[in-house]
Amino acid sequence: MQVQHLEVEDFRNYSSQKLDLVHGLNLMVGRNAQGKTNLLEAVHCLSGLGSPRAPDAALIRQGSERALLHADVLRSGRTAHIDIELRAGRGMKALVNTNPIARNKILSDIIVSVFFGPDELSLVKGSPDGRRRFLDELVVKMRPAQDALRRELERVLRQRNAQLKALRKAGPAPLSLLDPLSVWDEQLCRAGAALAAARLKALAALIPFSRDRYVEIAGGGELALAYVSSWLSEDAARNALADPGGIEESELAKGIAGRIDELRPREIERGQSLVGPQRDDVVVHLEDASGAFLDARTYASQGDQRTAALALKLGEHDLLTDALQEPPVLLLDDVFSELDPSRRGWLREAVRSAGQTLLSSASTDQWESLEAERVFEVSGGTVERIA
């Protein structure tokens, strides 16, 4: 999988820029705030998953009405041309070989990328929303058609929340409103169980790859991942991750239904759905010197948290390489400045076997040691190839 040619217009700080990329390491060097990360961001947008850092509207150059991306992408020996238009308030529109596509997530059938930058530390210690998004995007990257699972849950939640708000306003629940709510209860159980099953299977597949990467990067210790939910018991979640082939959506739906019955008065009082995978989390545990596994959010140092986040992202890259039978594009944003010398050396070796990699660095004296196949200097929204 390779982006062969990339062209951006009115994207971030670029008025117009073209560059040809190669298989292997493509290095973007330059001072901070010159536009290096924006190029990695543009490649990530090609997969239909948007920016890993900002909403679509923030990608449009100040003073412009829209941003355009054009790219030639090679996958499995075939080249496809992608055109993307971003407009504030209108989202993203995409063409593949000049033909409109029904949904942007279809682009993940053409190109998949994995992004890691300084802000990815939040993947370990940040809010659950970021970890849910990471897992949901992994589900789509593995099987783009599964994007429908998340969209269906969001649709059901909108309708169910509207019904709960109507009940809250009506006071003591009249039967005329409880009957429609029961319909949305059933749909929440069905849609929630389908998405939760996909998440659990994706997480189960990710665990061995991330665990191996953590040992390599940290030089020892162990990483463990747990799926945490108010409606799925700790034992049930652990069993599902140990045996993803045995996951039954009907059993997951029963778990959601039981929790809904328990929390119905609180849901009506708040006018909001309090049960379902939209409130679940993934917790990272790291092994300490005594052999105990501790929650990395609370007990790990920032260096260990960063190592865990990098292990998750490189584990994702390894998993997708295995699942897709070719490596996705790896996007590394200024990661060397955040790592100690030993881990920088390990990462230098790792990227050489990662397929196509785009790596940004503010250190202009490192690029020779990286032995990049192609080097670009970025300055003030312009890009010049220097090696």
C-alpha positions in Angstrom: 0.0 0.0 0.0 1.6 3.3 -1.1 0.6 6.9 -1.8 2.5 7.6 -5.0 1.5 11.1 -5.6 -0.1 13.7 -3.3 -1.5 17.1 -4.1 -3.1 19.5 -1.6 -4.9 22.8 -2.3 -6.0 25.3 0.3 -5.3 22.6 3.0 -4.1 23.9 6.4 -1.2 26.3 5.6 -0.8 25.1 2.0 -2.2 27.1 -0.9 -1.0 24.5 -3.4 1.6 21.7 -3.1 2.5 18.5 -5.0 4.9 15.8 -4.0 5.9 12.3 -5.1 6.3 9.7 -2.4 8.1 6.4 -2.5 7.9 3.0 -0.8 10.0 3.0 2.4 10.8 6.0 4.6 9.7 9.5 3.4 11.1 12.0 5.8 9.7 15.5 6.3 12.2 17.9 8.1 11.9 21.5 9.1 11.3 23.8 12.1 8.1 23.6 14.1 4.8 25.1 12.7 5.9 24.9 9.1 3.4 22.3 7.8 5.1 18.9 8.3 2.3 17.4 10.3 -0.3 18.8 7.8 1.1 16.5 5.1 0.7 13.5 7.3 -2.8 14.6 8.2 -3.6 14.9 4.5 -2.6 11.3 3.9 -4.7 10.2 6.9 -7.7 11.9 5.4 -7.4 9.8 2.2 -8.7 6.8 4.1 -12.1 8.6 4.7 -11.5 8.7 8.5 -10.8 12.5 8.6 -8.0 14.1 10.5 -6.6 12.5 13.6 -6.2 15.9 15.2 -9.0 18.2 14.2 -12.5 18.5 12.7 -12.8 18.9 8.9 -13.6 22.6 9.0 -10.2 23.3 10.6 -8.4 21.7 7.6 -9.5 24.5 5.2 -6.9 27.2 4.7 -7.9 30.5 6.3 -9.8 32.6 3.8 -10.7 29.7 1.5 -14.1 28.1 1.0 -12.8 24.6 0.5 -9.8 22.4 0.7 -8.9 19.8 -2.0 -6.8 16.6 -1.8 -5.7 14.6 -4.8 -3.7 11.3 -4.6 -2.7 8.3 -6.6 -2.7 5.2 -4.4 -1.2 1.8 -5.2 -2.7 -1.2 -3.5 -2.4 -4.9 -4.4 -0.8 -4.0 -7.7 -3.6 -1.6 -8.8 -3.6 2.2 -8.8 -6.6 4.3 -7.8 -7.0 8.1 -8.0 -8.7 9.8 -5.1 -10.2 13.3 -5.1 -11.5 14.8 -1.9 -13.2 18.1 -1.2 -13.7 19.5 2.3 -16.2 22.4 2.9 -17.1 23.9 6.3 -20.5 22.7 7.3 -20.8 20.2 4.4 -18.2 17.6 5.4 -16.2 15.6 3.0 -17.0 14.5 -0.6 -14.9 12.0 -2.4 -14.4 10.6 -5.9 -12.5 7.4 -6.8 -11.3 7.3 -10.4 -13.7 10.3 -11.0 -16.7 8.4 -9.7 -18.6 9.6 -6.6 -18.7 7.1 -3.6 -21.7 6.6 -1.4 -19.8 6.7 1.9 -16.4 8.1 2.7 -15.4 5.1 4.8 -15.4 3.1 1.5 -12.0 4.8 1.0 -10.6 2.4 3.6 -11.0 -0.3 0.9 -8.3 1.6 -1.0 -5.9 3.0 1.6 -5.4 2.5 5.3 -3.0 4.5 7.5 -1.9 4.4 11.1 -1.0 7.8 12.7 1.1 8.3 15.8 2.0 11.8 17.2 2.8 13.5 20.5 -0.9 13.8 21.3 -1.4 10.0 21.2 -0.3 9.9 24.8 -4.0 10.6 25.4 -4.7 7.1 24.1 -3.5 5.8 27.4 -4.3 8.5 29.9 -6.9 10.6 28.2 -10.7 10.3 28.2 -12.5 7.1 27.2 -13.9 8.8 24.1 -10.4 8.7 22.4 -10.0 5.0 23.2 -13.5 4.2 21.9 -12.7 6.1 18.7 -9.4 4.3 18.3 -11.1 0.9 18.6 -14.0 1.9 16.3 -11.6 3.1 13.7 -9.7 -0.2 13.9 -13.0 -2.1 13.4 -13.5 -0.1 10.2 -9.9 -0.4 9.0 -10.2 -4.2 9.3 -13.6 -4.3 7.6 -14.8 -1.0 6.1 -18.4 -2.3 5.8 -18.5 -2.5 9.6 -18.8 1.3 9.6 -22.5 0.7 9.4 -22.4 -0.7 13.0 -21.4 2.6 14.6 -23.8 4.6 12.4 -26.7 2.4 13.3 -26.0 2.8 17.1 -25.8 6.5 16.7 -29.1 6.6 14.9 -30.8 4.5 17.6 -29.3 6.6 20.4 -30.7 9.8 18.8 -34.2 8.3 18.7 -34.0 6.7 22.1 -32.7 9.9 23.8 -35.5 11.9 22.2 -38.0 9.5 23.7 -36.3 9.7 27.1 -36.4 13.5 27.0 -40.1 13.4 26.2 -40.7 11.1 29.2 -38.7 13.4 31.5 -40.9 16.4 30.4 -44.1 14.4 30.7 -43.5 13.6 34.4 -44.7 10.2 35.7 -44.3 8.0 32.7 -47.6 7.6 30.7 -48.1 4.2 29.0 -48.4 6.0 25.6 -44.7 6.9 25.9 -43.4 3.7 27.5 -44.4 1.6 24.5 -42.3 3.5 22.0 -39.4 3.5 24.4 -39.5 -0.3 24.6 -39.1 -0.4 20.8 -35.9 1.6 21.0 -34.7 -0.5 24.0 -34.8 -3.5 21.7 -33.0 -1.7 18.9 -30.3 -0.4 21.4 -29.7 -4.0 22.6 -29.4 -5.2 19.0 -27.2 -2.4 17.6 -25.1 -2.2 20.8 -24.5 -5.9 20.9 -23.3 -5.8 17.2 -20.9 -3.0 17.8 -19.6 -4.4 21.1 -19.0 -7.8 19.4 -17.0 -6.1 16.6 -15.0 -4.1 19.2 -14.2 -7.2 21.3 -13.0 -9.1 18.3 -10.8 -6.3 17.1 -9.4 -5.8 20.6 -8.7 -9.5 21.0 -6.8 -9.4 17.7 -4.8 -6.4 18.7 -3.7 -7.6 22.1 -0.9 -10.1 21.0 0.6 -7.6 18.5 0.6 -4.7 21.0 2.0 -6.9 23.8 4.9 -8.0 21.6 5.6 -4.4 20.5 5.6 -3.3 24.1 8.2 -5.9 25.1 10.4 -4.8 22.2 10.2 -1.1 22.9 10.4 -1.2 26.7 13.0 -4.0 26.8 10.8 -6.1 29.2 7.6 -6.0 31.2 4.2 -6.7 29.8 1.2 -4.8 28.5 -2.4 -6.0 29.0 -5.7 -4.5 27.7 -9.1 -4.8 29.2 -12.6 -4.0 27.9 -14.5 -2.2 30.6 -18.3 -1.8 30.6 -21.2 -1.2 33.1 -23.3 -3.8 31.4 -20.7 -6.6 30.7 -19.1 -8.2 33.7 -15.3 -8.3 34.1 -15.3 -12.1 33.7 -17.5 -12.0 30.6 -15.3 -9.4 28.9 -12.1 -11.3 29.8 -13.6 -14.5 28.4 -14.7 -12.7 25.2 -11.1 -11.4 24.6 -9.7 -14.9 25.3 -12.1 -16.6 22.9 -13.4 -14.1 20.4 -14.8 -16.9 18.3 -17.2 -17.7 21.1 -18.8 -14.2 21.3 -22.6 -14.4 21.0 -24.4 -11.2 20.1 -27.6 -12.5 21.7 -25.8 -12.9 25.1 -24.4 -9.3 24.8 -27.8 -8.0 24.0 -29.2 -9.7 27.2 -26.5 -7.9 29.2 -27.5 -4.5 27.8 -31.2 -5.3 28.4 -30.6 -6.3 32.0 -28.7 -3.1 32.7 -31.4 -1.0 31.0 -34.0 -2.4 33.4 -31.8 -1.5 36.4 -31.2 2.1 35.2 -34.5 3.0 33.6 -35.6 5.5 36.3 -32.2 7.3 36.1 -32.4 7.4 32.3 -35.8 9.0 32.4 -34.7 11.4 35.1 -31.7 12.5 33.0 -33.3 12.1 29.6 -30.3 10.3 28.3 -29.2 6.7 27.5 -26.9 5.5 30.2 -26.3 2.0 28.9 -24.5 0.7 25.9 -21.1 0.5 24.2 -21.1 4.3 23.7 -20.1 4.5 27.4 -17.5 1.7 27.4 -13.7 2.0 27.7 -10.5 0.2 27.1 -8.0 0.2 30.0 -4.2 -0.3 29.5 -2.4 -2.2 32.3 1.3 -2.4 32.7 3.3 -4.9 34.7 5.3 -3.4 37.6 8.5 -4.7 39.2 6.6 -7.0 41.5 4.7 -8.6 38.6 1.4 -6.9 39.4 -0.6 -5.3 36.6 -1.5 -1.6 37.3 -3.7 0.9 35.5 -1.3 2.9 33.3 -3.5 6.0 33.6 -2.7 6.3 37.3 0.4 4.4 38.1 2.7 4.6 35.0 5.3 7.3 34.4 4.8 9.5 31.3 7.6 7.7 29.6 5.9 4.3 30.2 2.6 5.8 29.0 4.2 7.0 25.8 5.8 3.6 25.3 2.4 1.9 25.8 0.7 4.3 23.3 3.4 3.6 20.7 3.1 -0.1 21.3 -0.7 0.2 20.7 -0.2 2.1 17.4 2.6 -0.2 16.1 0.6 -3.2 17.2 -2.3 -1.8 15.2 0.1 -1.5 12.2 1.2 -5.1 12.7 -2.4 -6.4 13.0 -3.5 -4.5 9.9 -0.5 -5.8 7.9 -1.5 -9.3 8.9 -5.2 -8.8 8.2 -4.9 -6.9 4.9 -1.9 -8.9 3.7 0.1 -5.7 3.1 1.3 -3.0 5.4 -0.8 0.2 5.8 0.9 3.6 5.5 2.6 4.5 8.7 2.5 8.2 9.8 4.9 9.2 12.6 4.7 12.8 13.7 7.8 14.0 15.5 8.1 10.9 17.6 11.9 10.9 18.0 12.0 14.0 20.1 9.7 12.3 22.6 11.8 9.1 23.0 15.0 8.4 24.9 18.1 7.4 22.8 17.6 3.6 23.1 14.0 3.7 22.0 14.9 6.1 19.2 17.4 3.5 17.9 14.8 0.7 18.1 12.3 2.8 16.2 14.8 3.6 13.5 15.1 -0.1 12.8 11.4 -0.8 13.1 10.4 1.8 10.4 12.7 0.3 7.8 10.5 -2.8 7.6 7.1 -1.0 7.9 6.3 -0.5 4.2 5.6 3.1 3.3 6.3 5.5 6.2 6.0 9.3 6.4 8.0 10.6 9.3 8.2 14.3 10.4 11.1 15.7 12.4 12.1 19.1 13.6 15.7 17.9 13.9 17.4 18.6 10.6 20.6 16.8 11.7 18.9 13.4 12.1 17.9 12.6 8.6 21.2 11.1 7.4 21.2 8.5 10.2 17.7 7.5 9.4 18.7 6.5 5.8 15.5 7.7 4.4 14.6 6.8 0.8 13.3 10.4 0.2 13.8 13.6 2.2 11.7 16.8 2.0 12.3 20.1 3.6 9.2 21.9 4.7 9.2 25.7 5.3 6.3 28.0 5.5 3.8 25.8 3.6 6.2 24.9 0.8 8.0 21.6 0.3 11.3 21.0 -1.4 12.9 17.6 -2.0 16.5 17.7 -0.7 17.5 14.0 -1.0 
